Amino acid sequence: MEDDLSRGGKIYTRLSESLIRGQLRPDDRLKIRELADSMGTSVTPVRDAIQQLVQQGALVMRSPRDIRVRRIGRAEYMEIRDIRVELEGMAAAAATSKATSEDIERLRDLMGKNERALREERFVDAVQLNQAFHFEYCRIAGMPTLLEILSGLWLKMGPLIAQSYEAGGRDMVDHHYPLIEAFLQKDPRAARIAVQTDIISGGKVILDRLSGDGEST
C-alpha cells in the first residue's frame, strides 16, 4: 500500500501540473476535503502537498479553510518575465543544435493543435498546448536544471497566463513560428530572439491586467 509520503508526492505533481498548465486561475479556491475525496485519499497528503506549494509561492493560505491560487503583483510578474526571457532564450538557442527532425515535427504538431484550439475557442486546451510548446524546446535543449527552474516559475505564471490568454489573441502564438524556422536553419540567435519576443509581446496583455506594484497575497 502507498504511504502518505508517496501519495503526497503524486498529489503535489497533480496540483503542480494544474497550476503550470493553467487549469487553475488566480484566486481559485482549493478545498482540502474535496481534493482528498476526488483523489481517493485522506486529507493528510493533500494538506502536505498544498503546504509545499504555499512555501513555493504558488498558493496562499489565508486560513486553513481559505486556500487560493496566489495572485502575483506587477513587480513580481516583471521579475519572473525577465528571468524567463533570459532562461528560455538560452534554452531555445541551445536547442537549435540539438533539435532533430522529429523534435521539430513535435513542435509543429503542437502549433497546429494550438491553432485549432484557438479557432474553435477552446482556450483551456490552447493554454495547455502553449505551455507544452514552451517546455518542449526546453526539453530539446537537454538542460534539466534549467527546466526545473522554469517549472518553478511556471507554477506562478501558469494561472496568470491562462487568465489572459484569450485576450492576448495572436500575440500568444505568432512568435512561435519564427522559433521553428530558427530550428530549421539551426540559428541560435534567431531562436533566442523569437522566444524573447514571444514572452515580451504575449506579456503585454498580462501587464494590462495587473494594477499597481509590489507583492500580492
C-alpha beads as a LAMMPS data file, in Angstrom:
LAMMPS data file: protein, C-alpha beads

217 atoms
216 bonds

1 atom types
1 bond types

-500.0 500.0 xlo xhi
-500.0 500.0 ylo yhi
-500.0 500.0 zlo zhi

Masses

1 110.0

Atoms # bond

1 1 1 0.000 0.000 0.000
2 1 1 1.078 3.553 -0.665
3 1 1 2.059 5.604 2.354
4 1 1 1.108 9.249 2.841
5 1 1 4.534 10.372 1.589
6 1 1 4.098 8.596 -1.759
7 1 1 0.516 9.805 -2.136
8 1 1 1.603 13.326 -1.196
9 1 1 4.184 13.303 -3.973
10 1 1 1.605 12.254 -6.549
11 1 1 -0.879 14.850 -5.335
12 1 1 1.806 17.531 -5.420
13 1 1 2.617 16.580 -9.019
14 1 1 -1.049 16.673 -9.990
15 1 1 -1.643 20.078 -8.401
16 1 1 1.600 21.439 -9.860
17 1 1 0.578 20.360 -13.337
18 1 1 -2.808 22.032 -12.867
19 1 1 -1.046 25.291 -11.999
20 1 1 1.590 25.095 -14.734
21 1 1 -0.977 24.199 -17.418
22 1 1 -3.336 26.972 -16.358
23 1 1 -6.147 24.677 -15.246
24 1 1 -6.273 26.796 -12.091
25 1 1 -6.650 30.578 -12.216
26 1 1 -5.589 33.337 -9.801
27 1 1 -7.802 33.384 -6.681
28 1 1 -9.304 29.952 -7.397
29 1 1 -10.118 28.298 -4.078
30 1 1 -8.831 24.831 -3.202
31 1 1 -10.710 22.758 -0.633
32 1 1 -8.657 20.066 1.048
33 1 1 -11.569 17.733 1.746
34 1 1 -12.929 17.991 -1.800
35 1 1 -9.480 17.344 -3.264
36 1 1 -8.967 14.360 -0.970
37 1 1 -12.331 12.876 -1.946
38 1 1 -11.716 13.430 -5.673
39 1 1 -8.291 11.800 -5.427
40 1 1 -9.451 8.937 -3.223
41 1 1 -7.134 9.694 -0.345
42 1 1 -7.074 11.144 3.145
43 1 1 -6.655 14.843 3.852
44 1 1 -3.092 14.451 5.196
45 1 1 -1.195 14.022 1.881
46 1 1 -3.355 16.721 0.259
47 1 1 -2.565 19.127 3.084
48 1 1 1.156 18.313 2.788
49 1 1 1.146 18.932 -0.981
50 1 1 -0.697 22.223 -0.544
51 1 1 1.718 23.331 2.161
52 1 1 4.635 22.692 -0.189
53 1 1 3.006 24.808 -2.901
54 1 1 2.340 27.562 -0.359
55 1 1 6.048 27.549 0.511
56 1 1 6.876 27.818 -3.198
57 1 1 4.653 30.865 -3.561
58 1 1 2.120 29.251 -5.887
59 1 1 -0.726 29.098 -3.354
60 1 1 -1.671 31.288 -0.421
61 1 1 -3.268 30.009 2.776
62 1 1 -5.389 32.795 4.245
63 1 1 -6.765 30.339 6.775
64 1 1 -6.986 26.535 6.985
65 1 1 -10.325 26.809 5.152
66 1 1 -9.339 29.501 2.668
67 1 1 -6.572 28.303 0.349
68 1 1 -6.296 30.004 -3.016
69 1 1 -4.134 30.239 -6.104
70 1 1 -1.848 33.141 -5.351
71 1 1 -2.288 36.316 -7.357
72 1 1 1.071 37.909 -8.124
73 1 1 1.636 41.632 -8.446
74 1 1 3.149 43.646 -11.273
75 1 1 6.658 43.852 -9.811
76 1 1 6.853 40.099 -9.250
77 1 1 5.480 39.425 -12.712
78 1 1 8.131 41.662 -14.274
79 1 1 10.879 39.878 -12.365
80 1 1 9.634 36.462 -13.457
81 1 1 9.194 37.664 -17.034
82 1 1 12.759 38.979 -17.172
83 1 1 14.101 35.685 -15.812
84 1 1 12.058 33.738 -18.358
85 1 1 13.343 35.950 -21.165
86 1 1 16.928 35.049 -20.289
87 1 1 16.470 31.365 -19.405
88 1 1 14.009 30.386 -22.125
89 1 1 16.037 32.372 -24.632
90 1 1 19.099 30.413 -23.535
91 1 1 17.220 27.134 -23.859
92 1 1 15.952 27.959 -27.334
93 1 1 19.441 28.902 -28.517
94 1 1 20.897 25.689 -27.086
95 1 1 18.138 23.609 -28.670
96 1 1 18.960 24.724 -32.228
97 1 1 21.999 22.458 -32.439
98 1 1 20.160 19.516 -30.870
99 1 1 16.714 19.583 -32.459
100 1 1 16.095 16.572 -34.691
101 1 1 13.531 16.456 -37.468
102 1 1 11.278 14.537 -35.077
103 1 1 11.651 17.292 -32.461
104 1 1 10.715 19.963 -34.987
105 1 1 7.740 17.908 -36.123
106 1 1 6.517 17.690 -32.497
107 1 1 6.746 21.473 -32.215
108 1 1 4.805 21.870 -35.476
109 1 1 2.197 19.420 -34.241
110 1 1 1.759 21.379 -31.020
111 1 1 1.372 24.583 -33.017
112 1 1 -1.204 23.000 -35.319
113 1 1 -3.229 21.775 -32.367
114 1 1 -2.905 25.177 -30.699
115 1 1 -4.186 26.933 -33.809
116 1 1 -7.186 24.604 -33.999
117 1 1 -7.952 25.150 -30.329
118 1 1 -7.866 28.928 -30.853
119 1 1 -10.122 28.755 -33.922
120 1 1 -12.612 26.637 -32.014
121 1 1 -12.307 28.892 -28.948
122 1 1 -11.126 26.000 -26.774
123 1 1 -8.972 28.305 -24.721
124 1 1 -8.303 25.850 -21.880
125 1 1 -6.783 23.451 -24.423
126 1 1 -4.909 26.306 -26.123
127 1 1 -3.287 27.344 -22.847
128 1 1 -2.099 23.801 -22.169
129 1 1 -0.712 23.474 -25.694
130 1 1 1.122 26.781 -25.297
131 1 1 2.725 25.530 -22.092
132 1 1 3.645 22.240 -23.746
133 1 1 5.314 24.126 -26.616
134 1 1 7.486 26.161 -24.241
135 1 1 8.521 23.121 -22.226
136 1 1 9.231 21.112 -25.372
137 1 1 12.026 23.353 -26.661
138 1 1 13.466 23.479 -23.144
139 1 1 13.426 19.679 -23.117
140 1 1 15.137 19.597 -26.523
141 1 1 17.898 21.803 -25.107
142 1 1 18.844 18.967 -22.745
143 1 1 19.229 21.275 -19.737
144 1 1 17.341 19.562 -16.875
145 1 1 18.401 22.054 -14.204
146 1 1 17.127 24.952 -16.305
147 1 1 13.861 23.093 -16.916
148 1 1 13.466 22.519 -13.184
149 1 1 13.919 26.249 -12.525
150 1 1 11.412 27.142 -15.230
151 1 1 8.882 24.693 -13.805
152 1 1 9.040 26.610 -10.528
153 1 1 8.434 29.895 -12.344
154 1 1 5.532 28.445 -14.318
155 1 1 3.857 27.364 -11.075
156 1 1 3.242 31.073 -10.540
157 1 1 2.859 32.092 -14.185
158 1 1 0.555 29.327 -15.453
159 1 1 -2.623 30.638 -13.802
160 1 1 -1.878 34.216 -14.873
161 1 1 -1.152 33.245 -18.489
162 1 1 -4.375 31.226 -18.587
163 1 1 -6.351 34.179 -17.258
164 1 1 -5.005 36.418 -20.014
165 1 1 -4.634 34.004 -22.922
166 1 1 -7.942 34.628 -24.682
167 1 1 -7.457 38.400 -24.642
168 1 1 -3.897 38.011 -25.953
169 1 1 -5.061 36.808 -29.360
170 1 1 -2.380 36.213 -31.993
171 1 1 0.339 37.685 -29.777
172 1 1 0.249 34.435 -27.798
173 1 1 1.229 32.239 -30.759
174 1 1 2.582 34.188 -33.728
175 1 1 6.172 34.300 -32.497
176 1 1 6.305 30.513 -32.168
177 1 1 6.627 30.199 -35.935
178 1 1 9.954 32.111 -36.174
179 1 1 11.283 29.772 -33.490
180 1 1 10.502 26.725 -35.591
181 1 1 12.153 28.400 -38.585
182 1 1 15.242 29.133 -36.461
183 1 1 15.442 25.437 -35.573
184 1 1 15.233 24.517 -39.240
185 1 1 18.051 26.973 -40.017
186 1 1 19.990 25.995 -36.869
187 1 1 20.246 29.672 -35.986
188 1 1 20.673 30.129 -32.198
189 1 1 20.491 33.926 -32.336
190 1 1 17.191 33.871 -34.228
191 1 1 15.820 31.253 -31.818
192 1 1 16.728 33.357 -28.798
193 1 1 15.136 36.464 -30.327
194 1 1 11.951 34.572 -31.277
195 1 1 11.420 33.302 -27.739
196 1 1 12.256 36.589 -26.084
197 1 1 9.914 38.464 -28.427
198 1 1 7.184 35.904 -27.743
199 1 1 7.441 36.306 -23.964
200 1 1 7.535 40.104 -24.060
201 1 1 4.845 40.549 -26.728
202 1 1 2.478 37.979 -25.227
203 1 1 3.021 39.531 -21.807
204 1 1 1.550 42.893 -22.783
205 1 1 -1.989 41.725 -22.116
206 1 1 -0.874 40.405 -18.721
207 1 1 0.597 43.778 -17.820
208 1 1 -2.667 45.400 -18.795
209 1 1 -4.452 43.195 -16.279
210 1 1 -2.091 43.921 -13.433
211 1 1 -2.582 47.085 -11.470
212 1 1 -0.165 48.640 -9.000
213 1 1 3.198 47.367 -7.885
214 1 1 4.500 45.002 -5.233
215 1 1 3.603 41.560 -3.984
216 1 1 0.073 40.298 -3.584
217 1 1 -1.026 37.734 -1.033

Bonds

1 1 1 2
2 1 2 3
3 1 3 4
4 1 4 5
5 1 5 6
6 1 6 7
7 1 7 8
8 1 8 9
9 1 9 10
10 1 10 11
11 1 11 12
12 1 12 13
13 1 13 14
14 1 14 15
15 1 15 16
16 1 16 17
17 1 17 18
18 1 18 19
19 1 19 20
20 1 20 21
21 1 21 22
22 1 22 23
23 1 23 24
24 1 24 25
25 1 25 26
26 1 26 27
27 1 27 28
28 1 28 29
29 1 29 30
30 1 30 31
31 1 31 32
32 1 32 33
33 1 33 34
34 1 34 35
35 1 35 36
36 1 36 37
37 1 37 38
38 1 38 39
39 1 39 40
40 1 40 41
41 1 41 42
42 1 42 43
43 1 43 44
44 1 44 45
45 1 45 46
46 1 46 47
47 1 47 48
48 1 48 49
49 1 49 50
50 1 50 51
51 1 51 52
52 1 52 53
53 1 53 54
54 1 54 55
55 1 55 56
56 1 56 57
57 1 57 58
58 1 58 59
59 1 59 60
60 1 60 61
61 1 61 62
62 1 62 63
63 1 63 64
64 1 64 65
65 1 65 66
66 1 66 67
67 1 67 68
68 1 68 69
69 1 69 70
70 1 70 71
71 1 71 72
72 1 72 73
73 1 73 74
74 1 74 75
75 1 75 76
76 1 76 77
77 1 77 78
78 1 78 79
79 1 79 80
80 1 80 81
81 1 81 82
82 1 82 83
83 1 83 84
84 1 84 85
85 1 85 86
86 1 86 87
87 1 87 88
88 1 88 89
89 1 89 90
90 1 90 91
91 1 91 92
92 1 92 93
93 1 93 94
94 1 94 95
95 1 95 96
96 1 96 97
97 1 97 98
98 1 98 99
99 1 99 100
100 1 100 101
101 1 101 102
102 1 102 103
103 1 103 104
104 1 104 105
105 1 105 106
106 1 106 107
107 1 107 108
108 1 108 109
109 1 109 110
110 1 110 111
111 1 111 112
112 1 112 113
113 1 113 114
114 1 114 115
115 1 115 116
116 1 116 117
117 1 117 118
118 1 118 119
119 1 119 120
120 1 120 121
121 1 121 122
122 1 122 123
123 1 123 124
124 1 124 125
125 1 125 126
126 1 126 127
127 1 127 128
128 1 128 129
129 1 129 130
130 1 130 131
131 1 131 132
132 1 132 133
133 1 133 134
134 1 134 135
135 1 135 136
136 1 136 137
137 1 137 138
138 1 138 139
139 1 139 140
140 1 140 141
141 1 141 142
142 1 142 143
143 1 143 144
144 1 144 145
145 1 145 146
146 1 146 147
147 1 147 148
148 1 148 149
149 1 149 150
150 1 150 151
151 1 151 152
152 1 152 153
153 1 153 154
154 1 154 155
155 1 155 156
156 1 156 157
157 1 157 158
158 1 158 159
159 1 159 160
160 1 160 161
161 1 161 162
162 1 162 163
163 1 163 164
164 1 164 165
165 1 165 166
166 1 166 167
167 1 167 168
168 1 168 169
169 1 169 170
170 1 170 171
171 1 171 172
172 1 172 173
173 1 173 174
174 1 174 175
175 1 175 176
176 1 176 177
177 1 177 178
178 1 178 179
179 1 179 180
180 1 180 181
181 1 181 182
182 1 182 183
183 1 183 184
184 1 184 185
185 1 185 186
186 1 186 187
187 1 187 188
188 1 188 189
189 1 189 190
190 1 190 191
191 1 191 192
192 1 192 193
193 1 193 194
194 1 194 195
195 1 195 196
196 1 196 197
197 1 197 198
198 1 198 199
199 1 199 200
200 1 200 201
201 1 201 202
202 1 202 203
203 1 203 204
204 1 204 205
205 1 205 206
206 1 206 207
207 1 207 208
208 1 208 209
209 1 209 210
210 1 210 211
211 1 211 212
212 1 212 213
213 1 213 214
214 1 214 215
215 1 215 216
216 1 216 217
